[in-house]
Amino acid sequence: MIAPMRLISTFLVAFATSGECRFLAPTDAPPADVGSIEVQIAALNAQIAAGKADIIASGGSVEPDDSFVHHCKPEAKAALDKASDAPVVEKKDEDGLFAAQMEASDRKQLVDNEEFLLGLLIMHQARHNWSYEQELDAICDLAKGSVVITKLYKHHTRTEPMSAQLARMMDEVA
C-alpha cells in the first residue's frame, strides 16, 4: 500500500516540476511608472469635468453620481432624524451578576462600534474616496443605540472632517 502512494507522489512531483510556470515568469514589458498613471488619471478626470461643463453650458443637467449602495434603510434614517439628543435611560428590570454582565457587554459593543466608525471615517478621509453622502450613510447605519454617533449625525458640520468631529465627541464622553 505504501509503495503505490510513493509512486503517485513521485509522479506528481516530477510532473509539477517539469512544466513551465507561466504565472511567475518575468514579463517583457517594463514596469508601469506610477507618476504616469497618476497623470493619466488626472487627465481623464479633467476630461470628465470638461464634459460635464459642456453639458451644463448647453442647457443640460448632470445627475449626481449616486452609484454607491446605501446601507442605511429609510426607516432607520427616519428614526434617527426623530431621535432625541438626550441619552436614553433604560429602567433596569433585573439586578444581579447576569444583568451587570449584559450591561457591560452592551457598553463594550457600543464603544467598539464607535471606534469602528472612527477608523472607517479616517481610512476613507485619507483615501479621499468617499463623498459626503457616503459618510452620512455609514454614520446612519452604525448609529444604532449610540448617543455619540446620533449626535454626530444630527449636529455635524461640513467644514471639518467627520472623523475629527467624531473623535472630539468621543473624547467628551470619555
C-alpha positions as CSV (number, residue, x, y, z in Angstrom):
1,M,0.0,0.0,0.0
2,I,2.8,2.4,0.8
3,A,4.7,1.7,-2.5
4,P,1.8,2.9,-4.7
5,M,1.4,6.1,-2.7
6,R,5.2,6.7,-3.0
7,L,4.9,6.1,-6.8
8,I,2.0,8.5,-7.1
9,S,3.7,11.2,-5.1
10,T,6.9,10.9,-7.1
11,F,4.9,11.1,-10.3
12,L,3.1,14.3,-9.1
13,V,6.4,15.9,-8.0
14,A,8.0,15.1,-11.3
15,F,5.0,16.3,-13.3
16,A,4.7,19.5,-11.4
17,T,8.4,20.5,-11.7
18,S,8.8,19.5,-15.3
19,G,6.3,22.1,-16.6
20,E,6.9,25.7,-17.3
21,C,5.4,28.1,-14.8
22,R,3.9,31.0,-16.7
23,F,2.5,32.7,-13.7
24,L,5.8,33.5,-12.1
25,A,7.8,34.1,-15.3
26,P,9.2,37.6,-15.7
27,T,7.3,39.8,-18.2
28,D,8.9,41.5,-21.1
29,A,7.0,44.8,-20.5
30,P,8.7,47.4,-18.4
31,P,7.1,48.2,-15.1
32,A,4.5,51.0,-15.2
33,D,5.6,54.4,-13.9
34,V,3.3,55.4,-11.1
35,G,3.7,59.0,-12.0
36,S,2.5,58.4,-15.5
37,I,-0.6,56.6,-14.2
38,E,-1.5,59.4,-11.9
39,V,-1.1,61.9,-14.8
40,Q,-3.4,59.7,-16.9
41,I,-6.0,59.6,-14.2
42,A,-5.8,63.4,-13.7
43,A,-6.2,63.9,-17.5
44,L,-9.2,61.6,-17.6
45,N,-10.8,63.4,-14.6
46,A,-10.2,66.8,-16.4
47,Q,-11.9,65.4,-19.5
48,I,-14.9,64.3,-17.4
49,A,-15.1,67.7,-15.7
50,A,-14.9,69.5,-19.1
51,G,-17.6,67.2,-20.5
52,K,-19.9,68.0,-17.6
53,A,-19.2,71.7,-18.0
54,D,-20.1,71.4,-21.7
55,I,-23.4,69.7,-20.9
56,I,-24.3,72.3,-18.4
57,A,-23.3,75.2,-20.8
58,S,-25.6,73.7,-23.5
59,G,-28.6,73.8,-21.1
60,G,-28.5,70.2,-19.9
61,S,-28.1,68.9,-16.4
62,V,-25.7,66.4,-14.9
63,E,-27.2,64.0,-12.4
64,P,-25.1,63.4,-9.3
65,D,-23.3,60.1,-9.2
66,D,-25.3,58.1,-6.7
67,S,-23.9,54.8,-7.6
68,F,-23.0,53.6,-4.1
69,V,-25.2,51.1,-2.3
70,H,-27.0,52.8,0.6
71,H,-26.7,50.7,3.8
72,C,-28.9,52.9,6.0
73,K,-32.5,52.0,5.4
74,P,-35.1,54.8,5.0
75,E,-36.9,53.6,8.2
76,A,-33.6,53.8,10.2
77,K,-32.9,57.2,8.7
78,A,-36.4,58.4,9.7
79,A,-36.0,57.0,13.2
80,L,-32.6,58.7,13.5
81,D,-34.0,62.0,12.4
82,K,-36.7,61.8,15.1
83,A,-34.4,60.6,17.8
84,S,-33.6,63.0,20.7
85,D,-30.1,64.0,21.6
86,A,-30.5,63.0,25.3
87,P,-29.3,59.6,26.3
88,V,-32.0,57.0,26.7
89,V,-32.0,55.8,30.3
90,E,-33.5,52.4,30.5
91,K,-35.1,51.2,33.7
92,K,-33.4,48.1,35.0
93,D,-35.9,45.3,35.5
94,E,-33.3,42.9,36.8
95,D,-30.4,43.1,39.2
96,G,-27.6,40.7,39.6
97,L,-24.5,39.4,38.0
98,F,-26.1,38.4,34.7
99,A,-27.7,41.8,34.3
100,A,-24.4,43.5,35.1
101,Q,-22.6,41.4,32.6
102,M,-25.1,42.1,29.9
103,E,-24.9,45.8,30.6
104,A,-21.1,45.7,30.4
105,S,-21.2,43.7,27.2
106,D,-23.7,46.2,25.6
107,R,-21.5,49.1,26.6
108,K,-18.4,47.4,25.1
109,Q,-20.2,46.7,21.9
110,L,-21.3,50.4,21.7
111,V,-17.7,51.6,22.2
112,D,-16.4,49.1,19.6
113,N,-19.0,50.3,17.1
114,E,-17.9,54.0,17.7
115,E,-14.3,53.1,17.3
116,F,-15.0,51.1,14.1
117,L,-16.8,54.1,12.6
118,L,-14.0,56.4,13.6
119,G,-11.5,54.1,11.9
120,L,-13.7,53.8,8.8
121,L,-14.0,57.6,8.5
122,I,-10.3,58.1,9.0
123,M,-9.5,55.5,6.3
124,H,-11.8,57.0,3.7
125,Q,-10.7,60.5,4.6
126,A,-7.1,59.5,4.0
127,R,-8.0,57.8,0.7
128,H,-10.3,60.7,-0.5
129,N,-12.7,58.1,-1.9
130,W,-16.0,58.8,-0.1
131,S,-18.5,61.5,-0.7
132,Y,-20.3,63.4,2.0
133,E,-23.4,61.3,1.3
134,Q,-21.4,58.1,1.8
135,E,-20.1,59.3,5.1
136,L,-23.6,60.2,6.3
137,D,-24.9,56.8,5.1
138,A,-22.2,55.0,7.2
139,I,-22.9,57.2,10.2
140,C,-26.7,56.5,9.9
141,D,-26.1,52.7,9.5
142,L,-23.8,52.5,12.6
143,A,-25.8,54.8,14.9
144,K,-27.9,52.1,16.4
145,G,-28.2,52.9,20.1
146,S,-25.1,55.2,20.2
147,V,-25.7,58.7,21.6
148,V,-22.4,59.9,20.2
149,I,-23.0,58.7,16.7
150,T,-26.5,60.0,16.7
151,K,-25.2,63.4,17.9
152,L,-22.6,63.4,15.1
153,Y,-25.4,62.6,12.5
154,K,-27.6,65.4,13.8
155,H,-25.1,68.1,14.6
156,H,-22.1,67.7,12.2
157,T,-20.6,70.4,10.1
158,R,-19.3,70.2,6.6
159,T,-16.3,72.5,7.4
160,E,-14.4,69.8,9.4
161,P,-13.8,66.1,8.6
162,M,-16.4,63.8,10.2
163,S,-13.6,61.7,11.7
164,A,-12.3,64.7,13.7
165,Q,-15.8,65.6,14.9
166,L,-16.5,62.1,16.0
167,A,-13.2,61.8,17.8
168,R,-13.9,65.1,19.7
169,M,-17.4,63.8,20.7
170,M,-15.9,60.5,21.8
171,D,-13.4,62.3,23.9
172,E,-16.1,64.5,25.5
173,V,-18.0,61.3,26.6
174,A,-14.9,59.6,28.0
